[in-house]
Amino acid sequence: MTGGSFSRYDRRTGKWRQTWVDSTGGQHDYVGSWTGARLEFLRPLPAPGDPTRTILHRMSLSPQPDGTVRQYYDDSSDGGKSWVVVYDLIYRRVKD
């Protein structure tokens, strides 16, 4: 699977928005805020198999001192009291 995202700042709401689209046609929409150290997005979704429960998906983007960007993604099934890591990535600029 491949995909890409588009992020923008919405001046009307004061929030960041990101849309990710993948090669299978899947679309993920996130709303977030700059916390001072990172851009943090939250995406609540119904729990698989139990639409009465909500799973929180949290993704953060953090600029690192060496010029890389860390993307960290975790999930919570208890309203944000505890989190489980889904992935932890580092993005590096491609050299020309």
N, CA, C and O atoms as a MOPAC input file, in Angstrom:
PM7 MOZYME 1SCF
protein

 N      0.84000 1    -1.17100 1     0.00000 1
 C      0.00000 1     0.00000 1     0.00000 1
 C      0.88900 1     1.23900 1     0.00000 1
 O      1.92200 1     1.27600 1     0.66900 1
 N      0.48200 1     2.23300 1    -0.74400 1
 C      1.15500 1     3.52800 1    -0.74000 1
 C      0.10300 1     4.59200 1    -0.48200 1
 O     -1.09600 1     4.31300 1    -0.50700 1
 N      0.55100 1     5.79400 1    -0.23800 1
 C     -0.38800 1     6.87500 1    -0.00700 1
 C      0.31300 1     8.18800 1     0.19000 1
 O      1.53700 1     8.27600 1     0.09000 1
 N     -0.45300 1     9.19500 1     0.46500 1
 C      0.10000 1    10.51600 1     0.70200 1
 C     -0.88500 1    11.35500 1     1.48700 1
 O     -2.06700 1    11.02800 1     1.59500 1
 N     -0.37100 1    12.44500 1     2.03500 1
 C     -1.22000 1    13.29500 1     2.85900 1
 C     -1.07100 1    14.75700 1     2.46400 1
 O     -0.09200 1    15.16000 1     1.83500 1
 N     -2.05500 1    15.52300 1     2.84700 1
 C     -2.06900 1    16.96000 1     2.65100 1
 C     -2.46700 1    17.57300 1     3.98000 1
 O     -3.49100 1    17.20900 1     4.55700 1
 N     -1.65300 1    18.50700 1     4.46900 1
 C     -1.94300 1    19.17600 1     5.73900 1
 C     -2.12600 1    20.67100 1     5.48300 1
 O     -1.46700 1    21.26500 1     4.62900 1
 N     -3.04600 1    21.25600 1     6.25400 1
 C     -3.26400 1    22.69900 1     6.12100 1
 C     -3.76400 1    23.27400 1     7.43700 1
 O     -4.33700 1    22.57100 1     8.27000 1
 N     -3.53500 1    24.56200 1     7.60000 1
 C     -4.02700 1    25.27100 1     8.77200 1
 C     -5.33300 1    25.95400 1     8.40300 1
 O     -5.39700 1    26.67700 1     7.40900 1
 N     -6.37600 1    25.73000 1     9.19600 1
 C     -7.68200 1    26.32300 1     8.96500 1
 C     -7.79700 1    27.56900 1     9.84900 1
 O     -8.00900 1    27.45900 1    11.05600 1
 N     -7.65700 1    28.74700 1     9.24700 1
 C     -7.70200 1    29.99900 1    10.02300 1
 C     -9.05200 1    30.21800 1    10.69400 1
 O     -9.13000 1    30.82900 1    11.76000 1
 N    -10.10600 1    29.71900 1    10.07200 1
 C    -11.44700 1    29.90300 1    10.61600 1
 C    -11.60400 1    29.20800 1    11.97400 1
 O    -12.20700 1    29.76400 1    12.89200 1
 N    -11.06000 1    27.99500 1    12.09500 1
 C    -11.21100 1    27.22600 1    13.33600 1
 C     -9.97900 1    27.28100 1    14.23100 1
 O    -10.05100 1    26.93700 1    15.41100 1
 N     -8.83900 1    27.71500 1    13.67000 1
 C     -7.59900 1    27.72200 1    14.43600 1
 C     -7.00900 1    26.32600 1    14.61600 1
 O     -6.19000 1    26.11000 1    15.51000 1
 N     -7.42100 1    25.37800 1    13.77200 1
 C     -6.96000 1    23.98800 1    13.86400 1
 C     -6.21100 1    23.59100 1    12.59400 1
 O     -6.39700 1    24.17700 1    11.52800 1
 N     -5.36500 1    22.58700 1    12.74300 1
 C     -4.71500 1    21.95600 1    11.60700 1
 C     -5.58500 1    20.81300 1    11.13100 1
 O     -6.25100 1    20.15700 1    11.93200 1
 N     -5.58100 1    20.57500 1     9.84400 1
 C     -6.31400 1    19.45600 1     9.25000 1
 C     -5.36800 1    18.66800 1     8.36200 1
 O     -4.56200 1    19.24000 1     7.62800 1
 N     -5.47700 1    17.34500 1     8.43700 1
 C     -4.69200 1    16.49600 1     7.55500 1
 C     -5.60700 1    15.43700 1     6.95500 1
 O     -6.43200 1    14.83800 1     7.64500 1
 N     -5.44100 1    15.22200 1     5.65400 1
 C     -6.14900 1    14.15400 1     4.96100 1
 C     -5.11800 1    13.21700 1     4.36200 1
 O     -4.22600 1    13.64800 1     3.63100 1
 N     -5.24200 1    11.94200 1     4.67200 1
 C     -4.37900 1    10.89300 1     4.12900 1
 C     -5.24200 1    10.04900 1     3.19900 1
 O     -6.34200 1     9.63500 1     3.56400 1
 N     -4.73200 1     9.79800 1     1.99300 1
 C     -5.41900 1     8.93600 1     1.03600 1
 C     -4.44600 1     7.84600 1     0.62400 1
 O     -3.28800 1     8.12500 1     0.31300 1
 N     -4.91900 1     6.58700 1     0.62300 1
 C     -4.01700 1     5.48500 1     0.26200 1
 C     -4.41400 1     4.85600 1    -1.07500 1
 O     -5.44700 1     5.19000 1    -1.65500 1
 N     -3.58500 1     3.95700 1    -1.53800 1
 C     -3.75600 1     3.34600 1    -2.85600 1
 C     -4.95900 1     2.41000 1    -2.94000 1
 O     -5.31900 1     1.96500 1    -4.03000 1
 N     -5.58600 1     2.10700 1    -1.80300 1
 C     -6.79200 1     1.27700 1    -1.83100 1
 C     -8.05600 1     2.12900 1    -1.83500 1
 O     -9.16700 1     1.59800 1    -1.84500 1
 N     -7.88700 1     3.44700 1    -1.82800 1
 C     -9.03500 1     4.34800 1    -1.80400 1
 C     -9.43500 1     4.77500 1    -0.41200 1
 O    -10.40300 1     5.51700 1    -0.24500 1
 N     -8.70500 1     4.31600 1     0.59100 1
 C     -9.00000 1     4.70600 1     1.96900 1
 C     -8.65900 1     6.16700 1     2.21800 1
 O     -7.67500 1     6.68000 1     1.68400 1
 N     -9.46600 1     6.83100 1     3.02200 1
 C     -9.21900 1     8.22000 1     3.38500 1
 C     -9.30800 1     8.36500 1     4.89500 1
 O    -10.23900 1     7.86100 1     5.52300 1
 N     -8.33700 1     9.05300 1     5.47100 1
 C     -8.29900 1     9.29200 1     6.91100 1
 C     -8.21200 1    10.79500 1     7.11300 1
 O     -7.32200 1    11.44500 1     6.56500 1
 N     -9.12900 1    11.35200 1     7.89300 1
 C     -9.14800 1    12.78900 1     8.15900 1
 C     -8.84700 1    13.03500 1     9.62800 1
 O     -9.42200 1    12.40200 1    10.51300 1
 N     -7.93400 1    13.96700 1     9.86900 1
 C     -7.48800 1    14.28000 1    11.22200 1
 C     -7.64500 1    15.77600 1    11.48300 1
 O     -7.55500 1    16.58900 1    10.56300 1
 N     -7.87900 1    16.12900 1    12.74300 1
 C     -7.92200 1    17.51900 1    13.17900 1
 C     -6.93100 1    17.64500 1    14.32800 1
 O     -6.88900 1    16.79400 1    15.21700 1
 N     -6.12800 1    18.71600 1    14.30600 1
 C     -5.11300 1    18.83600 1    15.34300 1
 C     -4.73900 1    20.25800 1    15.69000 1
 O     -5.26400 1    21.22700 1    15.14200 1
 N     -3.81100 1    20.34200 1    16.62200 1
 C     -3.31000 1    21.62900 1    17.11600 1
 C     -1.81300 1    21.54300 1    17.34900 1
 O     -1.27000 1    20.46700 1    17.59700 1
 N     -1.15500 1    22.69000 1    17.26600 1
 C      0.25300 1    22.79900 1    17.60300 1
 C      0.34700 1    22.93800 1    19.11100 1
 O     -0.26500 1    23.83200 1    19.69600 1
 N      1.12100 1    22.04400 1    19.75200 1
 C      1.22300 1    22.06400 1    21.21400 1
 C      2.44100 1    22.84000 1    21.70000 1
 O      2.64500 1    22.96700 1    22.90700 1
 N      3.24600 1    23.35700 1    20.79000 1
 C      4.48200 1    24.04000 1    21.14800 1
 C      5.68500 1    23.19500 1    20.82700 1
 O      6.71800 1    23.72100 1    20.41200 1
 N      5.57300 1    21.89700 1    21.00800 1
 C      6.66800 1    20.97400 1    20.70700 1
 C      6.34000 1    20.08400 1    19.51600 1
 O      7.23400 1    19.53600 1    18.87100 1
 N      5.04400 1    19.94700 1    19.23300 1
 C      4.64600 1    19.04200 1    18.15000 1
 C      3.26100 1    19.41500 1    17.63700 1
 O      2.48600 1    20.09900 1    18.30600 1
 N      2.97900 1    18.94500 1    16.43500 1
 C      1.65600 1    19.05600 1    15.84800 1
 C      0.93500 1    17.76000 1    16.18000 1
 O      1.37300 1    16.68300 1    15.77400 1
 N     -0.16100 1    17.85400 1    16.91000 1
 C     -0.84200 1    16.66100 1    17.39200 1
 C     -2.25200 1    16.58600 1    16.82100 1
 O     -3.04200 1    17.52100 1    16.94700 1
 N     -2.55000 1    15.45300 1    16.18800 1
 C     -3.85300 1    15.19800 1    15.58700 1
 C     -4.57600 1    14.09700 1    16.35700 1
 O     -3.94900 1    13.14500 1    16.82000 1
 N     -5.89900 1    14.22800 1    16.49400 1
 C     -6.73200 1    13.17900 1    17.09100 1
 C     -7.80100 1    12.77500 1    16.08600 1
 O     -8.31200 1    13.59900 1    15.32800 1
 N     -8.12200 1    11.49600 1    16.09700 1
 C     -9.16100 1    10.96500 1    15.20300 1
 C     -9.97100 1     9.92300 1    15.96700 1
 O     -9.51900 1     8.78500 1    16.10200 1
 N    -11.15500 1    10.27500 1    16.47200 1
 C    -12.00100 1     9.28200 1    17.14000 1
 C    -12.77500 1     8.45800 1    16.11300 1
 O    -13.32700 1     9.00400 1    15.15800 1
 N    -12.81200 1     7.14500 1    16.31500 1
 C    -13.56000 1     6.23900 1    15.43700 1
 C    -14.28600 1     5.19800 1    16.26700 1
 O    -13.83200 1     4.86000 1    17.36100 1
 N    -15.41200 1     4.67800 1    15.77100 1
 C    -16.07300 1     3.58000 1    16.47500 1
 C    -15.14200 1     2.36500 1    16.56300 1
 O    -14.39800 1     2.07600 1    15.62600 1
 N    -15.19100 1     1.66800 1    17.68100 1
 C    -14.36800 1     0.46200 1    17.86000 1
 C    -14.83900 1    -0.62700 1    16.90100 1
 O    -16.04200 1    -0.80400 1    16.71000 1
 N    -13.90200 1    -1.35700 1    16.29500 1
 C    -14.31000 1    -2.45000 1    15.41000 1
 C    -15.18100 1    -3.46200 1    16.15900 1
 O    -14.80300 1    -3.94400 1    17.22600 1
 N    -16.33400 1    -3.77500 1    15.60000 1
 C    -17.22100 1    -4.75800 1    16.20300 1
 C    -18.09100 1    -4.23500 1    17.32400 1
 O    -18.97100 1    -4.95000 1    17.80300 1
 N    -17.86100 1    -2.97200 1    17.76800 1
 C    -18.66000 1    -2.40700 1    18.85700 1
 C    -18.81200 1    -0.89800 1    18.65200 1
 O    -18.05100 1    -0.11900 1    19.22300 1
 N    -19.78000 1    -0.48500 1    17.84900 1
 C    -19.93000 1     0.94000 1    17.54300 1
 C    -20.32200 1     1.81800 1    18.73900 1
 O    -20.36800 1     3.04200 1    18.61600 1
 N    -20.60300 1     1.20300 1    19.88600 1
 C    -20.91800 1     1.99100 1    21.08200 1
 C    -19.64900 1     2.47800 1    21.77500 1
 O    -19.70500 1     3.38700 1    22.60400 1
 N    -18.50200 1     1.87700 1    21.44100 1
 C    -17.20000 1     2.28300 1    22.01200 1
 C    -16.42800 1     3.10600 1    20.99200 1
 O    -16.61000 1     2.93900 1    19.78700 1
 N    -15.57000 1     3.99000 1    21.47200 1
 C    -14.74200 1     4.83200 1    20.60800 1
 C    -13.27700 1     4.52800 1    20.83100 1
 O    -12.82600 1     4.36600 1    21.96600 1
 N    -12.53700 1     4.45200 1    19.73400 1
 C    -11.08000 1     4.34400 1    19.79100 1
 C    -10.51400 1     5.69300 1    19.37300 1
 O    -10.88200 1     6.23000 1    18.32800 1
 N     -9.62800 1     6.23500 1    20.18200 1
 C     -8.94700 1     7.47800 1    19.82800 1
 C     -7.63600 1     7.13400 1    19.13600 1
 O     -6.83900 1     6.34900 1    19.64900 1
 N     -7.42300 1     7.72500 1    17.97100 1
 C     -6.16000 1     7.59000 1    17.24700 1
 C     -5.45100 1     8.93700 1    17.37700 1
 O     -6.02500 1     9.98200 1    17.07100 1
 N     -4.20700 1     8.90100 1    17.83000 1
 C     -3.43300 1    10.13300 1    18.02400 1
 C     -2.16700 1    10.05000 1    17.18200 1
 O     -1.41100 1     9.08300 1    17.26800 1
 N     -1.95000 1    11.06500 1    16.37900 1
 C     -0.74200 1    11.12900 1    15.55800 1
 C     -0.05000 1    12.46100 1    15.84800 1
 O     -0.69000 1    13.51200 1    15.87800 1
 N      1.24400 1    12.40100 1    16.05600 1
 C      1.97800 1    13.64400 1    16.28200 1
 C      3.17200 1    13.73300 1    15.33700 1
 O      3.78400 1    12.72700 1    14.98000 1
 N      3.48000 1    14.95200 1    14.94800 1
 C      4.63800 1    15.25600 1    14.11100 1
 C      5.51800 1    16.21600 1    14.89300 1
 O      5.06800 1    17.29200 1    15.28800 1
 N      6.77800 1    15.83100 1    15.12100 1
 C      7.70000 1    16.63600 1    15.92800 1
 C      8.97000 1    16.91600 1    15.16500 1
 O      9.67100 1    15.98300 1    14.77400 1
 N      9.29200 1    18.20400 1    14.93600 1
 C     10.58800 1    18.51700 1    14.32900 1
 C     11.71200 1    18.15000 1    15.30000 1
 O     11.62000 1    18.42600 1    16.49600 1
 N     12.76800 1    17.52900 1    14.78200 1
 C     13.90600 1    17.10900 1    15.59800 1
 C     15.09800 1    18.04400 1    15.36200 1
 O     15.19400 1    18.64900 1    14.29400 1
 N     15.99800 1    18.17300 1    16.32900 1
 C     17.14200 1    19.08200 1    16.19000 1
 C     18.01700 1    18.81300 1    14.96000 1
 O     18.65800 1    19.73000 1    14.44700 1
 N     18.04800 1    17.56100 1    14.48600 1
 C     18.90200 1    17.23000 1    13.32700 1
 C     18.20500 1    17.47300 1    11.98600 1
 O     18.74400 1    17.10800 1    10.94100 1
 N     17.00300 1    18.08800 1    11.99900 1
 C     16.29100 1    18.39500 1    10.77200 1
 C     15.30800 1    17.31900 1    10.33500 1
 O     14.57900 1    17.51700 1     9.36300 1
 N     15.27100 1    16.19100 1    11.02200 1
 C     14.29800 1    15.14400 1    10.70800 1
 C     12.96400 1    15.48500 1    11.37500 1
 O     12.87600 1    16.41700 1    12.17500 1
 N     11.94100 1    14.72400 1    11.03600 1
 C     10.62100 1    14.86600 1    11.65800 1
 C     10.20700 1    13.49500 1    12.16600 1
 O     10.25500 1    12.50800 1    11.43200 1
 N      9.80500 1    13.44300 1    13.41700 1
 C      9.32000 1    12.19400 1    14.01000 1
 C      7.80100 1    12.15700 1    13.89400 1
 O      7.12100 1    13.10800 1    14.28000 1
 N      7.26900 1    11.05700 1    13.36000 1
 C      5.83200 1    10.83100 1    13.33400 1
 C      5.54100 1     9.66600 1    14.26900 1
 O      6.04200 1     8.55700 1    14.08600 1
 N      4.72800 1     9.94500 1    15.26500 1
 C      4.40800 1     8.97100 1    16.30000 1
 C      2.89900 1     8.76000 1    16.28400 1
 O      2.14200 1     9.72800 1    16.21200 1
 N      2.45400 1     7.51000 1    16.35100 1
 C      1.03300 1     7.20700 1    16.26100 1
 C      0.67500 1     6.19100 1    17.34000 1
 O      1.31600 1     5.14700 1    17.46100 1
 N     -0.35300 1     6.50700 1    18.11900 1
 C     -0.80500 1     5.56600 1    19.14600 1
 C     -2.32400 1     5.60800 1    19.26800 1
 O     -2.96600 1     6.54900 1    18.80200 1
 N     -2.89000 1     4.58700 1    19.89400 1
 C     -4.33200 1     4.42500 1    20.04600 1
 C     -4.70600 1     4.29500 1    21.52200 1
 O     -3.92200 1     3.81600 1    22.34100 1
 N     -5.92800 1     4.73500 1    21.83800 1
 C     -6.47000 1     4.58100 1    23.18300 1
 C     -7.89900 1     4.05700 1    23.08800 1
 O     -8.70700 1     4.56700 1    22.31200 1
 N     -8.19700 1     3.04800 1    23.87400 1
 C     -9.57000 1     2.51800 1    23.92300 1
 C    -10.27600 1     2.89400 1    25.22800 1
 O    -11.39100 1     2.44500 1    25.49200 1
 N     -9.60600 1     3.73300 1    26.04700 1
 C    -10.20700 1     4.12300 1    27.32800 1
 C    -10.30000 1     5.64400 1    27.48700 1
 O    -10.14000 1     6.18200 1    28.58300 1
 N    -10.56400 1     6.32200 1    26.36400 1
 C    -10.76400 1     7.76700 1    26.43100 1
 C     -9.49900 1     8.58100 1    26.63900 1
 O     -9.57300 1     9.73700 1    27.05500 1
 N     -8.35100 1     8.00700 1    26.35900 1
 C     -7.08900 1     8.72900 1    26.49700 1
 C     -6.37300 1     8.52800 1    27.81600 1
 O     -5.37600 1     9.20000 1    28.07800 1
 N     -6.85200 1     7.62100 1    28.65500 1
 C     -6.16900 1     7.33700 1    29.92900 1
 C     -4.88900 1     6.55000 1    29.70400 1
 O     -3.89000 1     6.77200 1    30.38900 1
 N     -4.91500 1     5.62600 1    28.74000 1
 C     -3.71600 1     4.84900 1    28.40300 1
 C     -3.62400 1     4.74700 1    26.88600 1
 O     -4.63100 1     4.82700 1    26.18200 1
 N     -2.39400 1     4.56800 1    26.39400 1
 C     -2.13600 1     4.56100 1    24.95600 1
 C     -1.27100 1     3.36500 1    24.57800 1
 O     -0.42500 1     2.92400 1    25.35500 1
 N     -1.49600 1     2.84600 1    23.37200 1
 C     -0.71300 1     1.74700 1    22.81900 1
 C     -0.06400 1     2.24000 1    21.53200 1
 O     -0.74500 1     2.76200 1    20.64900 1
 N      1.26100 1     2.07400 1    21.42400 1
 C      1.99500 1     2.53800 1    20.24800 1
 C      1.60500 1     1.71200 1    19.02400 1
 O      1.57500 1     0.48300 1    19.08100 1
 N      1.30700 1     2.39200 1    17.92000 1
 C      1.01600 1     1.74700 1    16.64300 1
 C      2.25500 1     1.80300 1    15.76200 1
 O      2.65200 1     0.79600 1    15.17700 1
 N      2.87000 1     2.98800 1    15.66500 1
 C      4.15200 1     3.11300 1    14.95900 1
 C      4.89400 1     4.35700 1    15.40600 1
 O      4.31600 1     5.27800 1    15.98400 1
 N      6.20100 1     4.36200 1    15.12100 1
 C      7.10500 1     5.45200 1    15.47000 1
 C      8.08800 1     5.58300 1    14.31200 1
 O      8.95700 1     4.73000 1    14.13400 1
 N      7.95100 1     6.65400 1    13.52000 1
 C      8.73400 1     6.81300 1    12.29100 1
 C      9.59500 1     8.06900 1    12.33200 1
 O      9.29100 1     9.02000 1    13.05300 1
 N     10.66500 1     8.06100 1    11.55900 1
 C     11.50100 1     9.23900 1    11.35400 1
 C     11.53400 1     9.54000 1     9.86300 1
 O     11.82200 1     8.66200 1     9.05000 1
 N     11.23400 1    10.79800 1     9.50700 1
 C     11.31900 1    11.26200 1     8.12000 1
 C     12.59900 1    12.05900 1     7.94400 1
 O     12.92500 1    12.92800 1     8.75300 1
 N     13.32000 1    11.74800 1     6.86600 1
 C     14.55000 1    12.46200 1     6.52500 1
 C     14.38700 1    13.10400 1     5.16300 1
 O     13.78600 1    12.52800 1     4.25600 1
 N     14.92800 1    14.30000 1     5.03200 1
 C     14.88700 1    15.02100 1     3.75900 1
 C     15.71900 1    14.25100 1     2.72200 1
 O     16.82100 1    13.79100 1     3.02100 1
 N     15.18900 1    14.11800 1     1.52100 1
 C     15.92600 1    13.46400 1     0.42700 1
 C     16.93900 1    14.46100 1    -0.12000 1
 O     16.60400 1    15.60600 1    -0.42200 1
 N     18.18200 1    14.00700 1    -0.24100 1
 C     19.22300 1    14.89600 1    -0.77100 1
 C     19.14900 1    14.93700 1    -2.28500 1
 O     18.92200 1    13.92100 1    -2.94300 1
 N     19.34500 1    16.13400 1    -2.82300 1
 C     19.31300 1    16.31300 1    -4.29700 1
 C     20.53900 1    15.70000 1    -4.93700 1
 O     20.68800 1    15.75000 1    -6.15800 1

